[in-house]
Amino acid sequence: MNVLDAESAERIYRELYRTLGKAIGPQMARNILKMGESDFDKTDPSKSLESLNTCLVTAFGKATAQVMVSTSVKTCFEDDRAQLILGELSRLGILGD
């Protein structure tokens, strides 16, 4: 089983987008992220998450972006699955140094 399949990546992407939209408003979220919730690319889910993360880092800083991503993962998935996904995101360079 692929740890970060398209469905899992899309859940994280949409959760991040919704959370940010609730915090600062959907239009402001679109302005900051320069992408919409519908811009998720199912053919390249890792790239979609990387692009979203880059926008979050630019807008809020790396530490805040990492908290946002890890919180979204923990919201979307049970403990064991969340830990596997967090490990994969670290491997991809989305989380960690």
C-alpha positions as CSV (number, residue, x, y, z in Angstrom):
1,M,0.0,0.0,0.0
2,N,1.3,3.4,-0.9
3,V,1.5,5.5,2.3
4,L,0.6,8.7,0.6
5,D,-1.8,7.8,-2.2
6,A,-3.8,10.3,-4.2
7,E,-6.9,10.0,-1.9
8,S,-4.9,10.5,1.3
9,A,-2.9,13.5,-0.2
10,E,-6.2,15.1,-1.3
11,R,-7.7,14.7,2.1
12,I,-4.7,16.5,3.6
13,Y,-4.8,19.2,0.9
14,R,-8.5,19.9,1.4
15,E,-8.2,19.9,5.2
16,L,-5.4,22.5,5.0
17,Y,-7.3,24.6,2.6
18,R,-10.5,24.5,4.7
19,T,-8.7,25.2,7.9
20,L,-7.0,28.2,6.5
21,G,-10.2,29.4,4.9
22,K,-12.0,29.2,8.2
23,A,-9.2,31.1,9.9
24,I,-8.7,34.0,7.4
25,G,-11.6,33.6,5.0
26,P,-11.7,31.7,1.7
27,Q,-10.8,34.7,-0.5
28,M,-7.8,35.6,1.5
29,A,-6.7,31.9,1.6
30,R,-6.9,31.8,-2.2
31,N,-4.9,35.1,-2.4
32,I,-2.2,33.7,-0.1
33,L,-2.0,30.3,-1.6
34,K,-2.4,31.4,-5.2
35,M,-4.4,28.2,-5.8
36,G,-7.9,27.0,-5.0
37,E,-9.2,23.9,-3.3
38,S,-10.0,22.5,-6.8
39,D,-6.3,22.8,-8.0
40,F,-5.3,19.5,-6.4
41,D,-3.7,17.3,-9.1
42,K,-4.7,13.7,-8.6
43,T,-2.0,12.6,-11.1
44,D,0.7,14.1,-9.0
45,P,-0.5,14.3,-5.4
46,S,2.9,14.8,-3.8
47,K,3.6,17.8,-6.1
48,S,0.2,19.3,-5.1
49,L,1.1,19.0,-1.4
50,E,4.6,20.4,-2.0
51,S,3.1,23.4,-3.9
52,L,0.6,24.1,-1.1
53,N,3.4,23.7,1.5
54,T,5.6,26.2,-0.3
55,C,2.9,28.7,-0.3
56,L,2.3,28.1,3.4
57,V,6.0,28.5,4.2
58,T,6.2,31.7,2.2
59,A,3.1,33.2,3.9
60,F,3.6,32.0,7.5
61,G,7.1,30.6,7.9
62,K,8.4,27.1,8.0
63,A,7.6,26.3,11.6
64,T,4.0,27.4,11.3
65,A,3.5,25.6,8.0
66,Q,4.8,22.4,9.5
67,V,2.4,22.7,12.4
68,M,-0.5,23.3,10.0
69,V,0.5,20.3,7.9
70,S,1.0,17.9,10.8
71,T,-2.2,19.0,12.5
72,S,-4.2,18.4,9.3
73,V,-2.7,14.9,9.0
74,K,-3.6,14.1,12.6
75,T,-7.1,15.5,12.0
76,C,-7.7,13.4,8.9
77,F,-6.2,10.0,10.0
78,E,-6.0,7.6,12.9
79,D,-2.8,7.5,15.0
80,D,-0.9,4.7,13.2
81,R,-1.8,5.9,9.7
82,A,-1.1,9.5,10.6
83,Q,2.4,8.5,11.8
84,L,3.1,6.7,8.6
85,I,2.0,9.7,6.5
86,L,3.9,12.1,8.7
87,G,7.0,10.0,8.1
88,E,6.4,10.0,4.3
89,L,5.9,13.8,4.3
90,S,9.2,14.1,6.2
91,R,10.9,11.9,3.6
92,L,9.5,14.1,0.8
93,G,10.9,17.2,2.6
94,I,7.5,18.7,3.3
95,L,8.1,18.2,7.1
96,G,11.4,18.4,8.8
97,D,14.5,20.3,8.0
